Every structure is written in C-alpha cells, then in structure tokens.
Amino acid sequence: MHKIAQIRDELSQTVLERAGLIDGLFMGMLTGQHVLFIGPPGTAKSMLVNEFGGRLDGGRHFSYLMTKFTKPDEIIGSVSLRGLENDEYKRVLTGKIADSHFVFLDEIFNSNSSCANTILTILNERRYHNGTDVVEVPLIMMVGATNQLPSETGDELQAFYDRFLFRFELDYIRDIENLRRLFTLPDTGQFTRYTLGELRQWQSAVREVEVSEDIVNKVISLVIKLREAGVAVSDRRFRESRKVLQAHAWLYGRSGVELDDLGVLGDIFWIQPEDKKVFREVLFTVKMTVESQAAELLTEARQIRDRFRSLDDRARRQILGGEMNTRLAEITDRLRELTELAGIPGSVLRDAAAGVEEIHAEIIRACLDMDAEMV
C-alpha cells in the first residue's frame, strides 16, 4: 500500500486534477479490467497512461495511435516468413499486443474492422489464435483513449465499447492555481516502480476484502432502480461490480466495502454521459439507511402540515387538502415498507410512523370539518 500511495502522489503532482483517473487505472490493474478515457486533445490522457504503464517493472508495455488505416501487422505483428515456408500463416507477436502486460491504444474507436475484431477477441479471451496455435496473452489491462464517443455505434463498435468496464470523462484543467502550477511544472520527478509480483500480491489482497450482505442488497437495489430509470446495466457489469468495490475499498485502506465505496460504481454503470446524473440521483436514495429514509419522510410530512396550516383560503384548503392526504397516504405506505424491511423497527422508525399518522389525522379532521360546515 505504501508504494501505491507513492505512485498516486507522484502522478498527481505531474498530471494535475486527475486523481480519479489515477485511481481508475489502479482499479483496472487490480481487477484485471479495461479502462477508457474520453476527453479532448491536450488533456494529458496519453501522458498519464504512458507514465502509469511505464512504472510496471518487468512487464511489457505496448502503446499505439490507431487510425482507419492501421493494419493488424502494426499492432499484432507481421506475418512470419519462416511460417510461410512451412505452409503456416502465423504472426511474429514479440513486442506487440499479444505479448504485452499493459496496452494503451490512443483513438481506439478509429480502429477498422479487422483490427477491432482482433483486439476484441484478446479483450474477451486473453488469447490469440496464431495459425493453428492458441497463445495465452499476458494482458493485465488495456487502456483506450478517444477524443469523443462515436456518434453512431454498430454491433461491432458497441461490443468494443462495452469491453471497457471503467469509463472516465475528462476536460481541461480549470483551477487557476493548478494552471499556474502547470505553467511552471518541471519535466521530471520521482518515478516509483512496482513489479508483477507486487501486483499479484495486491490483486490477492483485493479478493480478501469483505462484502457484507447489506452492501450486496444495496448494489442490487441500485441496479434495479437504474434499469427502471432507463440505464441498461448489464448482468456482466453487475457481476464485475463486486471486484470494483473490493478494489476501491482496498485502495483506501479498508478491509471491508462500505457505503462510501458505492460511488465508484458510477464509473462503470453508465453508457451515455447523461446516465451519470441518473446514477447520482439513484445512489442518493440507495445509500440512505432505513432510519434516514424514515426521518426524511417525517420531515416531508411536517412540511405538508405546515403548508396546510398556512392556507387561509378555504377553497385552496379543500383543493390542496385532497392532494396532501394522498401524499401522506403514500408516505404511510412507504414507512410500512421500511418497517417490514427493518424487521425490528428502531425508535426513529417508530417515531416517524407515529408522527406521520398524527399529521395525517390532523389534516383529515380539518378536511372533514370543512365538508361538514358546507352541508
């Protein structure tokens, strides 16, 4: 953990306002999942990824800028002349994607069909079919970068996009003091490295992080609510979310996943950028405990009562009284659901239920008295 803290600090000093992306790269390495950076040119995407990948001591790092004209020879390897002499179509994989632990492909969505299909197979299987041989690819993580998401994605590009579990948007530096620091930033700094052996130890430690039943239930609730709101969280992403939560908790020195770790799922549960706003809204409701939800509902009921009391006009009281009674009935039903969920309700839940019941009864009596006066 000490070495990870050093690397995070060093990178943060060099690549400003990118702490979340640095953590994302570490979580990708710790979980063996792929990362996508989305942002305009000149936002240090390539610099960050190459500096991070270059710190893997003993690992092989491959980096390439993709274009529509990139050929598989350039990223997979040229055809073996010796193989052709033996009537075998094989490629020389040394130094290319299928020979690397860490891969960075800039402008990845510029990949043509032949390159995209080959890369997708490697991402899915960690294998490459080289002639009649099946080669095990040592790839730990691939990082892709793009200036913008493709406006139209067919099945091929959609499958490609989906293989990047972590997705991060970034923009230019905005903080004035960070702009000042960037202007005078030296070119070199400390360069802490880590080994493949250390990475394997870290990955093993991540798998030991506890995930409680309560956290599991909240993730399930989060996914269900996101799907209901139109965010199509796939079963695969839901399954991988466990590893992501464990990695995030471990990075922050915790032996078990806590509620605060759920926010990291915002980096893997979105498809379109607007989904992130939906995630934040849904997460807020999911993170609330039964007691805090009950307290919020009681507060709403009190606000309804205070508004009703402030209405001097009889006609408005009659019109709004019906709407308020309907909402108070909904609050009562929700409190009943929370009571069932809690099993043994605590004092906060009992007090909230009693308070809402009293408020509801007050408004009902007032409405009935108005009806009686009109008879």
N, C-alpha and C positions, 0 to 999 in steps of 0.2 A: 504493500500500500504506500509506503514511503516513496518508492521510486515512481509510482503513478502520480503521486502528488507533485513530485518534482517536475515531471514531464508536463503535467497540466499547467503548472505555474510558468514554466519556460515558454510553452506555446502561447499562453495568454499574454505574456509580455511582448511577444513578437507579432502575433495575429490578434489585433485588438477587437473587442466586442464579439468574440466568437467562442465564449466559454461553453455555451450549449452545444455547439458543433463539435468542440473538442471532446466533451463527454459523449456525444453521439458516436464519434469514432471509436472511443474506448468500449462503448457498449456493443458496437458492431464486432470488435475483436473478441470481446469476452463471450459473446453469444454465437459467434461464427455467422453472423448475418450481414447483409449488404446494405450500403448507405448511399443515398442520393442527395446531392447538394444542388439547389435550384437558386440561381441568382444572376444578376447582370455581370458583364465582363468587368474585371478590375476589382472584384470583391475578395480577392485572396483565396479563392477556392483551391486552385492548383497549388499555391504556396503552402496552405495548411495541410493538404493531403500528402504532398510530397515530403514535407518536413516530418509529418507523423509516420509515414511509411518508412522513411529513411532511418528511423530510430530502432527498427526491428533488427537487432544484431543476429546475424546468422540466417536471416530469412531473405528470400529473393523478392525483389520489388520490380514490378513492371508498370510503366506509365506510357500512355499514348493518346494523341489527339485524333479523334475519329472524324472522318468526312464521308460523304456519299461515295467517294471513290476508293476508300480504304479496302484493301484486299485481305482475305484471310491469311495470306502469306505474311503480312506485316504484323499481325497480332498473334497468330497461331504458330507460324513457322513455314519456311519454304519446303517445297517437295523434295524428298530425299532422292538424290540421283542414284545412290547405291541401292535404294529400294526399288527404283525403276528397273535397274539392271536385273533384279530378281523377280520382276513382274509383280512388284508390290507398290501400291500407292500409299506412301507414308510421308509424314512431315517431320522435319527436324524441330523438336519442341523446345530445345535449350534456349533459355533466356526470354521466352515468351509467356503468354498467359497460363498455359497448361503446365508450366514449370515453376510458377511463382506462388509465394505465400500471400502477397499483398499486391493487388492490381488497382490501378487508377486509370479510368478511361474518361477523358475530357470530351465534352459534347457528345455524350454517349448515344443520344437519340438521332444523331446523324448516321448511325450505323445502317448499312444496307442490309438486305435480307440475308445474304449468305453469312455475313459477319454476325448479325443479330441472332440467327438460329444457332450458330456455333457457340456463341457466348451463353445463350440461354441454356443450352444443354449442360455446359460446365457449371453454371449457377445452380441448376436443378439437381444435378447428379454428382458433382465434384469428380466427374470422369470425362475422358476424351477418347473417342473411338478413332484410333490411329491405324487405319488399314484394318487388319484383322485383330489387332491388339486393343485391349481396353486399358487405358493408362489412368491410374489413380492420380488426381490433381491435388496438390498440397494446399490449394487456395483456402485461406482463412477468411478473407473478406475482400470483396470488390467494392470500390467506391466509384460511383458515376457522378459526373457533373454536367449541368446543362444551363444555358442562359435562360431558357424558359421551357415549360412543358409543351409538348407538341399539341397544336390546336385540335388535330384530329388523330385519333389512335385506332388503328385496326386491331384485329385479334392478336397479331404478332407483336406490335408495339405495346399493347395493353398487357400482354403476358410478360414482356420485358420489364415494363414499369412496375408490375406487381411484385417482381422478384426482389425489389429493393425494399426491405422491411422498414428501414428508417428513412424518413424524408424530411429534409430541412430546407426552409427558405431563408435566404439572407439578402441583405441590402448593404448599401454603402454606410460607412461609419458616420454617425450623426452627432455624437457627443463632442462638444467643442474642445474639451481638454484632451480627448483621445485623438482628435485631428491634430492638435498641437504636438502630441507625443509622436504620432505617425510621421510628422514632418521632420522630426529630428531623430527618428529611431535608427540605431546603429544596425549595420548589416549582419553582424554576427553576435552570437550569445552562447549560453550554455547548451550542451547537447547531450542530455542523459539518454542512454540506450537501454533497451530491455531485450532479453533473449527469448527464443522459442520455448525453452524450458520454463522460464518465469511465466510466460503467457499461459502455458499449460497448467501451471500451479494456480494461477489466478482463475482460470476457467473452472478448475475443480472446486475452488473455494466458492465461486458463484453458485454452483449447483447445490451447495450445502445451505444456502440462505433459506430460512423458513418462510413459507407462505401459508398463513393461517386460513381457516375455513371462512372467517369473516371477510378477508381480502378476496378470496375466491368468489364469494357471493356478490361482493361489490363489483368485481370485474364483470361477472355475468349480467348483473343489473345494468351496468354501463353499456355493455354491448347490445343488450335488448333495447334499451332506450335510444341508442344511436341508430339502430336499424329502424325503429319506429319513426325516428325523425328524418329518415331518408339517407343515412350514411351507411353504405353497404360494407360493413366489417365482415370480412370472410372468415370462415372457420379456421383457415390456416393462420391468419393473423391473430385470431383469438388464442389459438393454441400456443403460438410463439410469445404471446404477451407475458406468460409466466416467466420465461427466461429473461425478458427485458426488465421486468420488475425486480427480479433477483439481482441482475447486474447493476441496476440503478441503486438499489439498497446497499449492495456491497461497496460500490464506488464511494458512497457517503458513510461508510464505516458501520453499517447496521447489520446485525445477524439475522434480522427478520424484516420482511416487507411491511411498511407502514402506510397509512392513508396518504401521506405526503408524496409517496412514490407513484401514486396513480397518475399524477400529471404527466409523467414521461410517456404514457400511452398516447398522448396527443401527437407524438412524433411518428406513430405507426398506424393509427386508426383513421387517417384522412386520405381521401382520394383526390378531391378538388380542394383548393385553398379555402373556399368558404366553409368546408366541413370543420375547420379548426374552431370557428366561432361556435358552432353547434356543440362540439366536444366540450368546450369550456363551460357552456351553459348546463349541459347534462352532467358533467363531472361535479359541478357545484351541488346539485341535488343528491348525487350518489354519495358524495363524501360526508354529507350531513348524517349524524347519528340519529337514532330514533328519538332521543331526548331533544336534540337541537331542532329536528323537524317539528316535534310537538310544540316546542317553545315558539317557533316561527308561526305555526298555525294559531296559537293562542294570541300572539301579537296581532295577527291579521284580524282575528275575531274582535279584539278590543278596538281596533281601528274602525271596523264596521259599526260597532256600538257607538263610538264617539261621533262618527259621521251621522248616524241616525239621530242621536240626541241633538245635534246641531241644526237639524232641519226644522225650521219654524213653520214652513208652509205645509198645511195638512195634505194637499194634493200630492206634493212631492214625497211626503212620507208614505202615502198609500202606494205610489208608483214604485219608489225605491225599496220600500219595505218588503215587497214580494221578492225582488232580486236579492236582497240581503239575506232573507230567510233561506232562499235556495242555496246561496253560497255557504251559509252557516251549516246547512244540512250536509253539504259536500265536505266541509271541514270535519264535521262529526263522523262521517263515514271514513274519512282518511285517518282520523285518530283511532277509530275502531280497528282499522287495518294495522296500524302501528302497534296497537296493543297485542293483537294476535301475533305479530312478528316478534315482539319483545318476549312473549311467553309470560314472564312475570314482570308486569309493568312497574317501573320505579315511581318515586314521588313526583318527578317532573311530569311524567306522562299522565299520572292520575290527576294532578292539579290542573293540567291543561284541559283534560277531558271535562272535569268539573267546571272549570271556568268558562269553557265554550258552551256547555249546557246551560249555565246560568244566563249568559249573554243571549243565547238563542231564545230562551224562555222569556226574557225581558222584552225582546223585540216582537215576539209572537203576541204577548199580552197587549202591547201597545197597539199592534195592528188590529187585534180583536176588539179593543176598546173603541178604536176609530170606527170600525164597522158597526158596533152597537149604537154609537151616537148618531150614525146616519140613518138608522132604522126609524 
